[in-house]
C-alpha cells in the first residue's frame, strides 16, 4: 500500500513539474529579460546587443535590458550566465572569447563552451580592420612592420583584452611578420581605440563596426582590412592578403546570443524567432550593414555546429601562431 502511494505521489510530482515547465515556456516571457555583455559600453558587441535588444523587446512584449559587465576577457559575464537559472531571463551576448578563453586557459576559464550553454543564434560576423591614429607617422602596414623590426618592443598594439580577437590578430601578425610587438590590453574595444586615436598605442585590429565614422571624422586611418576581398566601405584600403598576410579573414569575430544550458527548447526557439524577426527588419539590416556587420541569424542547431567549428579553428590558429595568455 505504501509503495503504491509513493509511486502515485512521485508520478503526480513528475507530471506537475512537466506541466509547470510547459506553462513557463508557453508563458515566456512574462517579465523583463537581462542580456549580459562582457565588454564595455559603446564597443562593437555592445552596440549590436542594444540594437537587437530594442527590436526584440518590441516583438516579445517584454523589455530586454543590456547590462555591461566587462573584465577578464568577458569571462566574468560568461561565468555568471553559466550559473544563472535556465529559464531564458538571463542571456549572454557573446563573441569569440567564448571559445578562445578555454583554449588558452583550460579549466581556469571556469566554463565549458560546448556543454554550459544553449546557443540561440549567431547574429553577425565583424571583419577586423587594422587602424592607427589619423596623424600617426605610420602610413601603411609596411611602415608598421618596419618599425616592429627596427628594434625589440618598438611597435605596440591595443586590444579589448587578453584572448580577444584583436589580441589574437595582433599576435598572428607578429608571428607572420617574424617581428616582436607589444600587446597592450584594455577592458573593451572602445577604450582601446581611444588610446590608439590618442597615439599612445601604435595600432589595433578593430571590428569593422564603428570604424567608418571614425575614419570620416579623421580620428583614425586604415592600414589594411581583414577580408578576403576589398571591403565596400573602404574601397581604397588594401586587404591583409595584398600587404603580404593572407588568411586574416579567419580572425573575424562573431557575435551571438546564448542561454544557460538546459534552457527549455521552447524558450530558446521563442528567443530565436524574435531575433530572426528583428534582423529581418529593413531598418535593423540597414543599420548593421552600414556599420560593416555581416548578418547571419542562423538556427540554434546551426549556431551550435558553427561554435564547434569555430573552437577547432581557433585551437589550430593558437597552436600554429604559438599564442599564449599573458
N, C-alpha and C positions, 0 to 999 in steps of 0.2 A: 504494500500500500504506500509506504513511504517513498519507495523508488519511483512508483508511478506518479506520485505527487511532485517529486523532484523533477522528473522528466517534463511534466506539464509546465511547471514554473520556468524551467530552462528554455523550453520551446516558446513560451509566451514572451520571455525576455528577448530572445533572439528575434522573434517576429516584430516586437516593439522597436528594437534597435533598427531593423531594416526599414520599417515604416518611417521612423524618425529621420533616418538618413535620406530616404527618398523624398520626404516632405521638405527637408532642408535644401536639397538640390532643386526641387521644384519651386521653392520659395526664394531662391537665391537670385539677386542679393536683396536683403531686407534691411541693410544698414550700410553705412559708408565703408569703402574699401581703402586700405592703405597700400600704396605702391612704393616700395623702398628702393632708392637709388644709392649705390655705394660710392658715388663721386660727388664732388662739389657742385653747387648750383651754377647754371649758365654754361656748363660743359656740354659736349655733344650728346652724351647719354641722357643727361637731364633734360635738354631741350626737346628731344624726341619723346621722352616719357611724358612730359607735360602736354605736348600736342595730343598724344593719344589719350591721356587721362581725361582731358576735357571732352573729347568726342565720345569716348566710351561711357563717360558719366551720363551724357545725354541719351545714349542708346539704352543703357541699363536702368536708368531711372534712379540711380544712386550715385553719390559723389565718390570719385576716386581721387584721393588726395596724395600728392607726391611728397615724400619725406626723404631728405638727403642725409645720409649717414656715411660720410667719406672716411677713409683710413684703411691701412693695411691692404692696399691694392684691392679694395672692395670686399675684402673677406669679412669685415665686421658686419656689414649688411647681409652678406650671403649666409653667414652662420646664424644670424638672427631669424631669417626666413626659414632656414632649415629646421629650426627648433620651434617654429610657430605652429599653431593648430592648423591641420589640413582641411580648412573649411572655405578657402577662397577669399577670405577677408584680409589676408596679409600676403602680398605678392612681391616678387623681385623683378626689377628691370635690370637685366644683366648684360655683360659684354663678354669678350673672350677670356677675361680673367677668371671666369667661372671654371674653365678647363685648364688654363695655364697655371694658376696658383697651385693646384695639387700636383702638377707635373714637376714644378720647381721645388715644392716643399714637402710632398708626400703627405703623411698623416698630420703633419703640423698645420696644414691648411684648415683642418677642422671639419671637413665635409668631403663627401664623395659625389662628384658631379653626375655620375651615372646612376646613382641609386637614391639620392636625397631630395630629388626634385621631380615635379611633374611639368614637363615642357608644355607651354600653351601655344606660342608661335614665335618664329624668327621674324622680327619686324622689318629689318633692313640691314644692309651692309654699308660700311662707311670707308671708302678708299682713303688711304693715307697720303698726305701731301707734305713734302719736306719744305719747311718755311724758315726764314730768318727775318731779322728786323729790316724794315724798309731802307734804312740808311746804313745797313751793315756793309763793311768793306768786302764781304763775300758776295760776289756777283753770280756765281754759278756753283754747281756741285763740284766741278773740278777745283775751284778755289778752296772749297771746304776740305776736300781730300788733300790738297797741297798743304793746307795749314795743319791738318791732323798728322801728316807725315813729317812736318818740319821739325817737330820735337815732341817728346812724350807728353801727353796730357795737354797739348796745346788747344785742341778742339773740345768743346763741351756741347752736350745735347740734353734737353729737358724732356720730361715725360710726366704722365699722370701718376706715376708710382712704379715701384719695382714689380716687374712681371706684366706690366700693361703693354698695350700694343705699341706705343711709342718707344718704350724701353726695348722691346724685342726687335723692332725695326732698326733702331739705332745700333744695337749690338750686332745685328746681322750685317748692316752696312760696314761697320768697323771690321768685322771678320772678313767680308768680301774684299774690302779695300786693303786689308792687311795693315791697318793703322790703329793706333790707340786713341780712343775717345772717352772722355769723362762723362759719366751719366749723372745727371742732377735731377732726382725725383721730387715731385710735388704731390699734394693731395688733390689731384684732379687736373684735367687738361686746361681749364680756364686759368688758374694761377700759373701754370707752367708757361702758357702762351704769353701772359703778361710779362714774365721775365725775359722771354725771347724778344718781345717787342721793345722792351727797355734796353736791350743789348747786353744784358748781364749774363745771358747764356747764348751761345752761337746759333743754335738751330734746334728744331724738333720735328718729329713726324706727327702731324696733327690730322685727326679725322676730317674729311673734307667739309663736314657741316660747319658753317660759320666762317670758313676761310674767305669766301668771295667778298663779304662785307669788309673784312679787314684789309684785303688787297685793294679794294676800291678806295678805302679811306687812307691808303698809303701808310698803314701801320706795319705791314709785312710784305715780303715778296717771296715768290715761289722759286725754289731751286729745282724741283722736279716733282712729278706726280707718280704715285704708286699704282698705276693702272697699266694693263697690257697695251691699251691703245690710248691715243690722245684724249684728254678729257674736254668735253664740250664747254664746260665752264671756263677752262683756261687753255684755249687752243694754241697759244704760243709757248706754253710750258712744256719742256721735254719730259718724256717718261723716264722712269728709272732705268729701263732697258736701254733707252737711247744714250744715257750717260754712262753705260757700261755695267749696270747692275740689274740683270734680268730676274724675274720671279717675285718682285715685290708686291704684285697683286695678291699673293697668298697671305700677305700680312694684314689685309683689310679686316678690321674688326666687325663683328656683327653686334646687333642689339636686339634683345628678345625678352619675352615675359615668361616667368616660371612661377609655379606654386610649390608649396611643400609636397613631398612625396605623400601618397595615399589620399590626396585630394580627390573627391568623387569625380569620376569621368563626366558626369552630367554638369558639374560645376566648371570643370576645365573646358568643356565644349561650349558652355554658355559664354565664358570669357573669350574664347577663341572666336565665336560667332560675332561678338561685339567688336573685337579687334579688326576682323576682316571687313566688317561694315564701315568701321571708322577709316580704315586705309583706302577703301573704295570711294570715299567722298572726294569729289574733284578738288575742293579747297585744301584738303589734307594732302592729297597727292601732289598738288602744285607746290605746297609749302615745303614738303620734304624733298621733292626733286630739285627745287630751287636751291636748297641747301646742299645738294650733291648726294643725298642718300639714295641708294638703290633699293627700292621697296621689294620685300619678299612676301610676307604674310602667308606662310605655309601652315599646314595642319599640325596638330600635336605630334602625330606619328612621324611626319616628315621632319619636324624640328628635332625630334628625338634622334632620328637617324643622322641628321646633319651634325648634331652635337658629338656623336660618336666619331664621325669622320674628322671633325674639327679637332678633337682631342688627339687623334692619331697624327694629324698633320702637324700640330704644334709640338708634339712629343718628338717627332722626327726632326723638325727645324731646330728645336732647342739642343738636341744632341749634336746635329751637324755643326751648328754655329757655336757650340760649347758655351751656351748662355747659362750663367749662374745667378742665383738670387743673391743680391748684395747684403 
